[in-house]
Amino acid sequence: MTGGSKKPFAHSERKRREAKGHKRKHFETGLAASQVDHGGPTAAQARQLVADLRAARESGCHADIRDLAHRLAELAKTEEEKPGTVDIIVNGGGLEAMIDLVHASVPVEAEESGDDVLKEVCNAVVQLAVNEVYAQRIGDSKFLASLVSLLKKPVASGVIAGRCVTEPSTSALSAARTAAEAIMSLAHNYPMIKDKVRAEGGIKPLVKLLECQQNVKVQKAAASALKTLAFRNEPNKKQMVEFKALRQLIFLLKSEDQNVHPEAVAVIGNLVHSTMEIKKQVLDEGVLQPVIDLLSSDCKDSQREAALLLGQFAAVPQPIEPPPGNNGNPTAASDEVKDFYKVRIVQRGAVRPLIELLGSEDPQVPEMAAFALGRLAQNTDNQAGIAQQGALKPLLALLDSGNDNVQHNAAFALYGLAENEDNVASIIREGGVRRLKAGEGLQRQQSKDCVAKTVSRLESKMENENVLKHLLYLLYASNDIDTRQYVATALAQLCNSKQIRKFTIRENDPDEHNTALEDVLFDIMQNKNACKSTQRDAVSAMCEFIAKASPENATRPSSPPASEEDRAYIPANYLNNPTQSDVTFMVEDKPFYAHRIVLLASACEYFRPMFDGEYKEKKLSSIVIPNIRYEVFQAMMKCIYTGSVEVSPEIAPELLKAADQYLLEGLKHLCENVIGPGLTVTNLMSVYELAEDFHAGSLMNACCHFALKNYDKMMEASAIDKYAGVEGYFGTEGSGVEAYAAIMTRMHKNTQEFIRQVVQGKVVLENEIESNEVKEESEAAAATGAPAETSG
């Protein structure tokens, strides 16, 4: 048969399956969709087409055979829509008739139109292989043997590798190409076909077709068939190696026609995905440099396959001779031997093109590039070079790709790069710690685990004094504000408590500490133009810093003061009792009966000078108390008389003001303990102003810590407008970042003081205000609606 068709086979879309390292061939018949009879075939129509095909074969009319085979193939393609169509064709003898036609074409040199007939007939056979039964029937027939015979035609006519004794046979080449494409399609759908092709002797002629320099399309078809036959089939791989396929495949990688590169490199990829022995044979044939060169190809498929191959090559150790005096026994491979090809791949210039491929729009290309870089990064010497050539930024960006395979390979590569201490600062300067700690968008648990291990690896590097000194130098001296911000955030998140305190506490003055890290974080938190994620990271880092800066043996300061605890109290029945009362306080025009001796004996520095000094109240029997509600005054007096008082959240703010006015520190601290647990995003600023106005240090600390611990809640839209009164923030027209920046600016001085107290152990973070006992009582009171009773 002569004449060359430009169209490969068509096959059922339903039978298409994905396989790694294995690309499906698309076959098309060229029939327009409008020509297909969508009404569905009938049994009579199918039988008539088969009968007509037999008649056309007898008459030898090529045009009729081509047309009938094409129509039968189109009917077979309706199997999914109209089940049973293929059964009608096969049971009517259509399959055997077309197999006979292929078999009959083997010894014949056909006319110009004969090649189109062979294509249509083979295509029809492929379309009839809709299930394992029919595929087995095709495999057991003479069809595969006929295809193998067609593969051998160019060899028999002497047109391979330039050894021509006659003009190249276009018919032989076209028939071989058709046979290779049919084998590829059948073997792709049904693995059993792979073994049958090998048994028929089909691998050797396919390997020989790789040498067909006269026709690149034939080379490509042969490579496609070999790629499919090699996939997950070790006997086929071994035969390909035995028949010297590797050398010719490498020649194809160097071909100027890039169309053949993807198929050739895919065959090598399937061969390499095998035993270590075959991997070494592939490398011994000199495949490394041609594969590296393919990284710069314009073809995405070539780039992907080349990157995958390099990742596989990187795991191959270099064979070594056993050392003298070891009785011929090989020793365990050293790191140098295990990393032989990792180093060689880098030395031959693979790193930069692999990094460039990380930015490809085709997700499979960066997936394989990251895989290769991850394998190369398992060598210590490679790690610094890969990072310095710019791999960190694109690898970190791939964590946000949304593709789970890409994310996992990028995470694996970053884990390898983090092993080298020289890369720690570079990872931090690229914002790597922030991205790794966030872990947002990672779709696979293995990726999350890998990222967590990378963070742990970076944390362990903080034990290295040189690494820590370098980061501190960048923190103090870098002119780049982004670098200082990333370093400050990373130090707070990666260093442990001992390391934090070591560079924070000043040796010559334990009461002072180095605030450089805090200052940088404050700058970020107070920046109204910062992005939300950057501001959040700084807040989170500040919380970690505060927690780690607190000394391990810090204990809560005693409260109330000892002088107040040591004094004696009197029974509650004397409270507001006119019996023996010698002074009356008029509060809201209501009398409150008191006793001078009790007030003089109390720790209240306000009443002592009033009744023991030269003030006029000393001689008055009735004293007016302005600006305080009767209920609040009564609670204050109960604390003075009995040493305890029930403080409800409703009166706690007013009672705190009264305690500050009457110099009752114990009562004020009690009020702080009641108010503190009730902090919310909406009352934060009003409570902060209360604490600031009335010198409530513990409550102020609680507000500062609350603002740091509850960043996300404070960013909620319902809370933002509550900060409209904060200086520097202008309400609904501003953003949450602007509001928080204004709050941090407002609280800056007191937050710094809070941190100083934490570092010095004067504040215990777990309960800045209340003891556990008070907290439990408060919670119980909240559950019952009753106030807590606590010693004042």
MARTOR-752627 format. One record per residue (C-alpha): residue in three letters; x, y, z. Coordinates in steps of 0.2 Angstrom, whole numbers, plus 2048, in hexadecimal, padded with zeros to 3 digits. Layout:
% residues N
ALAXYZ ...
% end
This chain:
% residues 792
MET800800800 THR8078117FC GLY802823800 GLY80482B811 SER7F583281C LYS7F8840828 LYS7EB83A834 PRO7EF82D842 PHE7E2821849 ALA7D2826853 HIS7CD81C862 SER7C081C86F GLU7C182A87C ARG7B981F889 LYS7C8814889 ARG7D582288C ARG7DE82089C GLU7EB82B8A4 ALA7FC8238A8 LYS80C82C8B0 GLY81A82E8A3 HIS80E828896 LYS805834889 ARG7F682E880 LYS7F582F86D HIS7E5837866 PHE7DF82F857 GLU7D383884B THR7CB83183B GLY7C7842833 LEU7B483F831 ALA7AB84F835 ALA79F84E844 SER790852839 GLN79384282E VAL79083783D ASP77F82F83E HIS77983484F GLY76982A84D GLY77381A852 PRO77780B848 THR76B7FC846 ALA7707EA845 ALA76B7EA833 GLN7767F982F ALA7857F1838 ARG7837E082F GLN7817E981E LEU7917F2821 VAL79A7E2825 ALA7937DA816 ASP7987E880B LEU7AA7E8812 ARG7AC7D680E ALA7A57D97FC ALA7B17E87FA ARG7C07DD7FF GLU7BB7D07F2 SER7BA7DE7E5 GLY7CA7E67EB CYS7C37F77EA HIS7CE8027F6 ALA7C28107F7 ASP7B38067FC ILE7BE7FD809 ARG7C480D810 ASP7B3814811 LEU7AB805819 ALA7B9803826 HIS7B781582A ARG7A481482D LEU7A6804837 ALA7B280D842 GLU7A681C845 LEU79880F849 ALA7A4808856 LYS7A781985E THR79481A862 GLU79680B86E GLU79581587E GLU78581E878 LYS77E80E870 PRO7847FF879 GLY7857EF86E THR78A7F885E VAL79B7EF85F ASP7947DF863 ILE78A7E0853 ILE7997E4849 VAL7A47D6850 ASN7977C9850 GLY7937CD83E GLY7A57C983A GLY7AB7DB838 LEU7BA7D9843 GLU7C17C983B ALA7BE7D182A MET7C97E082E ILE7D67D6836 ASP7D77CB826 LEU7D97DB81C VAL7E87E1826 HIS7F07D0825 ALA7ED7D0812 SER7F67E1811 VAL8067DA818 PRO80E7D3809 VAL8077DF7FC GLU80E7EF7F6 ALA7FE7F97F4 GLU7F88077E8 GLU7F98197EE SER7E88187F6 GLY7EC808800 ASP7F481180E ASP7E481A813 VAL7DB809812 LEU7E780181F LYS7E581082A GLU7D280F82A VAL7D27FD82D CYS7DE7FD83B ASN7D580B843 ALA7C5801842 VAL7CD7F284B VAL7D37FE858 GLN7C180585B LEU7BA7F485C ALA7C57F086B VAL7B97F7878 ASN7BB7EA885 GLU7C77DD88C VAL7BE7CF882 TYR7C07D7871 ALA7D27DD875 GLN7D77CB879 ARG7CE7C5869 ILE7D97D285F GLY7E87CD869 ASP7E67BA865 SER7E27BD853 LYS7EF7C0845 PHE7ED7D3846 LEU7FC7D6852 ALA8077CB847 SER8017D4838 LEU8057E5840 VAL8177DF845 SER8197D9833 LEU8157EB82D LEU8227F2839 LYS82F7E7831 LYS82B7ED81F PRO8377FC820 VAL8457F1826 ALA8427E5819 SER8427F280B GLY8537F9811 VAL84E80A816 ILE85480B828 ALA86281682E GLY86781B81D ARG86C80A817 CYS86180C807 VAL8648007F9 THR8558077F0 GLU84A8177F2 PRO841817803 SER83080F802 THR82381C807 SER81680D808 ALA821803814 LEU82481281F SER812817820 ALA80C805823 ALA819804831 ARG813814839 THR80180E838 ALA8057FE840 ALA80F80784E GLU800813852 ALA7F4804853 ILE8007FB85F MET80180A869 SER7EF80D86B LEU7EA7FB86F ALA7F97F987B HIS7F4809884 ASN7E2803887 TYR7E67F088B PRO7F77EC894 MET7F57D988E ILE7F97E087C LYS80A7E5882 ASP80F7D3885 LYS8087CD875 VAL8117DA86B ARG8217D4873 ALA81D7C2870 GLU81A7C685D GLY82B7CE85C GLY8257DF85A ILE8317E8865 LYS8417E685B PRO8397ED84B LEU8327FC855 VAL8447FF85B LYS84A7FE849 LEU83D80B844 LEU84581884F GLU854818843 CYS84881D835 GLN85082E832 GLN846830821 ASN83683382A VAL83583B83C LYS82283683D VAL82782483C GLN83482784A LYS82782F854 ALA81A822852 ALA827814856 ALA82C81E866 SER81A82086B ALA81780D869 LEU827809873 LYS822816881 THR81180D883 LEU8197FB882 ALA82680088F PHE81A80789C ARG8197FB8AB ASN8207ED8A1 GLU8317E78A6 PRO8337D9899 ASN8307E688B LYS83C7F2893 LYS84A7E5893 GLN8477E1881 MET8487F387C VAL8597F5885 GLU85F7E587D PHE85A7EB86C LYS8657FB86F ALA85680786F LEU85F81287B ARG86C81986F GLN86081D862 LEU85482586E ILE862830874 PHE865835861 LEU85383A860 LEU85584586F LYS86284E865 SER85784F855 GLU85486084E ASP84285C84C GLN83A85F85D ASN82B85585A VAL83384585D HIS83B84B86E PRO82C848879 GLU829836873 ALA83C832874 VAL83E839886 ALA82E83088B VAL83581F886 ILE845822890 GLY83A82889E ASN83081889E LEU84080E89D VAL8488178AB HIS8398148B6 SER83F8028B9 THR84E7F98C1 MET85E8028C6 GLU8677F88B9 ILE85D8008AB LYS85F8118B2 LYS87280F8B2 GLN8728088A0 VAL86881789A LEU8758238A3 ASP88481989C GLU87D81D88A GLY88082F88D VAL86E83588F LEU87184289D GLN876851892 PRO86984F885 VAL85B84E892 ILE86285E89B ASP86286788A LEU84F862888 LEU84B86D897 SER84E87C88C SER84287587E ASP83387E878 CYS82986E87A LYS82086D88B ASP81F85A88A SER832859887 GLN835865896 ARG82A85A8A1 GLU83184A89C ALA84385089D ALA8408578AF LEU8398478B4 LEU84783D8AD LEU8548488B6 GLY84B8458C7 GLN84C8328C4 PHE85E8338BF ALA86283D8CE ALA85E82D8D9 VAL86B8228D0 PRO87B81F8D9 GLN88C81D8D1 PRO89380B8D1 ILE8A380A8DA GLU8B07FC8DB PRO8B27F48EC PRO8C17FC8F6 PRO8D17F28F7 GLY8D37E6906 ASN8C07E3907 ASN8C07D2900 GLY8B67D88F1 ASN8A77DD8FB PRO89F7EE8F6 THR89D7FA904 ALA88E804907 ALA88D8138FB SER894823901 ASP88A833900 GLU8968388F2 VAL8928288E8 LYS87F8298EB ASP87F83C8E6 PHE88A8398D6 TYR87C83D8CA LYS87484A8D4 VAL8858548D4 ARG8888508C1 ILE8768568BC VAL8798678C5 GLN88B8688BD ARG8848668AC GLY8798758AE ALA86886E8B2 VAL8638798C1 ARG86088A8B8 PRO8548838AA LEU84B8788B8 ILE8488888C2 GLU8418918B2 LEU8358828B0 LEU82E8868C1 GLY8258948B9 SER81D88B8AB GLU80A88D8A8 ASP80987A8A5 PRO8078738B7 GLN80F8628B2 VAL81F86B8AD PRO8228748BE GLU81D8648C7 MET82B85A8BF ALA8378698C0 ALA83486A8D3 PHE8368578D4 ALA8478578CC LEU84D8668D7 GLY84785D8E6 ARG85184E8E1 LEU8608588DD ALA85E8628EE GLN8628518F8 ASN8748558F5 THR87B862901 ASP88786A8F4 ASN87886C8E8 GLN86D8748F5 ALA8768858F6 GLY8788868E3 ILE8668838E0 ALA8608908EC GLN86D89D8E6 GLN86789B8D4 GLY8568A08D9 ALA84B8918DC LEU8448968ED LYS8388A38E7 PRO82F8998DA LEU82F8898E5 LEU8268938F3 ALA81A89A8E6 LEU8168888E0 LEU80F8858F1 ASP8018908EC SER7FE8888DB GLY7EE87E8E0 ASN7F586E8D8 ASP7F98618E5 ASN8078588DB VAL8108698D8 GLN80E86E8EA HIS81585E8F0 ASN82485E8E5 ALA8278708EA ALA82686C8FC PHE83285E8FA ALA83F8698F1 LEU83E8768FF TYR84086990C GLY850864904 LEU857876901 ALA85387A914 GLU86086D919 ASN86E878914 GLU872885921 ASP878891914 ASN86689290D VAL85D89691D ALA85F8A991C SER85A8A8909 ILE84A89E90D ILE8468AB91A ARG84A8BA90F GLU83E8B3902 GLY8308B290F GLY83189F910 VAL82E89D922 ARG81D8A7921 ARG81889D912 LEU81D88C91A LYS81589092B ALA805895923 GLY802885919 GLU7F388C911 GLY7EC884901 LEU7F6874903 GLN7EB8668FC ARG7F4856901 GLN7F8851913 GLN80A84B90D SER80D85D907 LYS808864918 ASP813858921 CYS82285C916 VAL81F86E919 ALA81E86B92C LYS82F86292B THR837870921 VAL83287C92F SER83987093C ARG84986F932 LEU84A882932 GLU847883944 SER855876947 LYS86188293D MET85E88F94A GLU86A885956 ASN87888994A GLU880899951 ASN88689F940 VAL87589E939 LEU86D8A7948 LYS87B8B5947 HIS8788B8935 LEU8658BA937 LEU8688C6946 TYR8748D093B LEU8678D192D LEU85A8D693B TYR8658E4941 ALA86E8EA932 SER8658E6922 ASN85F8F5918 ASP8518EC910 ILE8418ED91B ASP83A8DD913 THR8498D3918 ARG8488DA92A GLN8368D692B TYR8388C4925 VAL8468C1930 ALA83D8C8940 THR82E8BD93C ALA8398AE939 LEU8438B0949 ALA8348B2953 GLN82C8A294B LEU83C89794A CYS84689A959 ASN84289296A SER84089B97A LYS85289997F GLN8588A096F ILE84C8AE970 ARG8518B3981 LYS8648B297D PHE8638BF96F THR8568C9978 ILE85C8CB98A ARG86C8D698C GLU8798CE996 ASN87F8DE99F ASP86E8E49A3 PRO8618D69A6 ASP8538E39A9 GLU8558E9997 HIS8538DF987 ASN8568E1975 THR8478E796C ALA84D8E695A LEU8428D7956 GLU8338DF95E ASP8368F0955 VAL8358E8944 LEU8258DE948 PHE81D8EE94F ASP8228F893F ILE8188EB935 MET8098EB941 GLN8088FE940 ASN80A8FF92D LYS7F9904926 ASN7FF8FF915 ALA8048ED919 CYS7FB8DF911 LYS7F08D591D SER7FA8C591C THR80A8CF920 GLN8028D792F ARG7FB8C7935 ASP80C8BE934 ALA8148CC93E VAL8068CB94C SER8088B894C ALA81B8B994E MET8198C695C CYS80E8BA965 GLU81B8AC963 PHE8298B8968 ILE8208BD978 ALA81C8AB97D LYS82E8A697A ALA8368B5983 SER82D8B1993 PRO8398A999F GLU8348979A3 ASN8348999B6 ALA82A8A99B6 THR81D8AA9C4 ARG80E8B59C6 PRO8118C49D1 SER8088C39E2 SER7F88CD9E2 PRO7F18D79EC PRO8008DE9F5 ALA8068D6A05 SER8028E6A10 GLU7F08E4A0A GLU7EF8D1A0D ASP7F68D3A1F ARG7E98DFA26 ALA7DA8D9A30 TYR7C88DAA29 ILE7B88DCA33 PRO7A78D2A30 ALA79C8D8A22 ASN78E8DCA2E TYR7978ECA33 LEU7968F2A21 ASN78A900A1E ASN7848FEA30 PRO77F90EA3A THR783905A4A GLN79390EA51 SER795917A40 ASP79E927A42 VAL79E92DA30 THR79192DA22 PHE79592EA0F MET787935A04 VAL78792C9F4 GLU77A9309E7 ASP7719399F6 LYS7719289FF PRO77A926A10 PHE787919A12 TYR78C916A24 ALA79F913A27 HIS7AB913A36 ARG7BB91EA36 ILE7C5911A40 VAL7C2904A32 LEU7C7910A24 LEU7D6916A2D ALA7DC904A30 SER7D98FFA1E ALA7E68FFA10 CYS7DD90EA08 GLU7E991CA06 TYR7DA927A01 PHE7D0926A11 ARG7DF926A1D PRO7E5939A1A MET7D293EA19 PHE7CF939A2B ASP7E093AA32 GLY7E694AA2A GLU7E195CA2A TYR7D395AA1D LYS7C2961A21 GLU7BA950A1F LYS7C394BA2F LYS7B6955A39 LEU7A7951A2E SER79A944A33 SER793944A21 ILE79D944A12 VAL797945A00 ILE79F9399F3 PRO79C9409E1 ASN79E9379D0 ILE79B9259D6 ARG78C91A9D7 TYR7859149E7 GLU7879019E2 VAL7999049DD PHE79D90D9ED GLN7958FF9F7 ALA7A08F29EE MET7AF8FC9F1 MET7AB8FEA04 LYS7A88EBA05 CYS7B98E89FF ILE7C18F4A0C TYR7B78ECA1A THR7B78DAA16 GLY7C58D7A0A SER7BA8CF9FD VAL7AD8D59F1 GLU7A28CE9E4 VAL7A68D79D4 SER79A8D69C5 PRO7A08DA9B3 GLU7938E89B3 ILE79B8F29C1 ALA7AD8ED9BF PRO7B28FC9B4 GLU7AA9089C0 LEU7B18FF9CF LEU7C38FF9C7 LYS7C19129C5 ALA7BC9149D7 ALA7CA9089DC ASP7D79139D3 GLN7D09239DA TYR7D091C9EC LEU7E19149EA LEU7DB9029ED GLU7E78F89E2 GLY7E18E79E8 LEU7CF8EC9E3 LYS7D58F39D3 HIS7DE8E39CF LEU7CE8D99D3 CYS7C58E49C7 GLU7D28E19B9 ASN7D08CE9BC VAL7BD8D09B9 ILE7BE8DB9AA GLY7CD8D29A1 PRO7C38C299D GLY7B58CC995 LEU7C08D4988 THR7B98D3976 VAL7BE8DB965 THR7B08E7967 ASN7B48EE979 LEU7C78EC978 MET7CB8FF975 SER7BE905982 VAL7C68F998F TYR7D88FE98A GLU7D391098C LEU7CC90C99D ALA7DC9039A2 GLU7E791199C ASP7DD91F9A4 PHE7DC9169B5 HIS7EE90E9B5 ALA7E88FC9B5 GLY7F88F49AF SER7F28E29AF LEU7E38E79A5 MET7ED8F1999 ASN7F88E1996 ALA7E98D7993 CYS7E38E3986 CYS7F48E397D HIS7F58D097D PHE7E38CE978 ALA7E68DA969 LEU7F58CE964 LYS7EC8BE966 ASN7DC8C295D TYR7E28CA94D ASP7D68C0942 LYS7C78C494D MET7CB8D694D MET7CC8D693A GLU7BA8D1939 ALA7AF8DE931 SER7A38DF940 ALA7B28E494B ILE7BB8F0940 ASP7AE8FE941 LYS7B08FD954 TYR7C1905953 ALA7BB91594A GLY7C091F959 VAL7D2919959 GLU7DE927954 GLY7E5924942 TYR7D691993D PHE7C7921935 GLY7B9915935 THR7B090C927 GLU7BB913919 GLY7CA90B921 SER7D08F991F GLY7D28EC92D VAL7E58EE92B GLU7E490192D ALA7D98FE93D TYR7E58F2945 ALA7F48FD940 ALA7EC90B949 ILE7E8900959 MET7FA8FA959 THR80090C958 ARG7F5911966 MET7FA902971 HIS80D90296C LYS81490997C ASN80A8FF987 THR80D8EF97D GLN81F8F297E GLU81E8F3991 PHE8148E3991 ILE8218DA987 ARG82F8E1993 GLN8258DA9A2 VAL8238C9999 VAL8368C8995 GLN83A8CD9A7 GLY82E8C09AE LYS8228CD9B6 VAL8148C79AC VAL80E8B59A9 LEU8068B3998 GLU7FA8A599C ASN7F08B09A7 GLU7F68C29A6 ILE7E88C89B2 GLU7DF8BA9BB SER7E58AB9C5 ASN7DD89A9C0 GLU7D289B9CF VAL7CB8AB9CA LYS7C88A59B9 GLU7BF8969BE GLU7B48A09CA SER7B18AD9BC GLU7AC89F9B0 ALA7A08979BD ALA7998A89C0 ALA7968AB9AE ALA78D89A9AD THR78189E9BB GLY7808B19B8 ALA7878B59C9 PRO7978C09CC ALA7A78B89D2 GLU7AC8BB9E4 THR7BF8BE9E6 SER7CA8C49F4 GLY7CE8D79F1 
% end
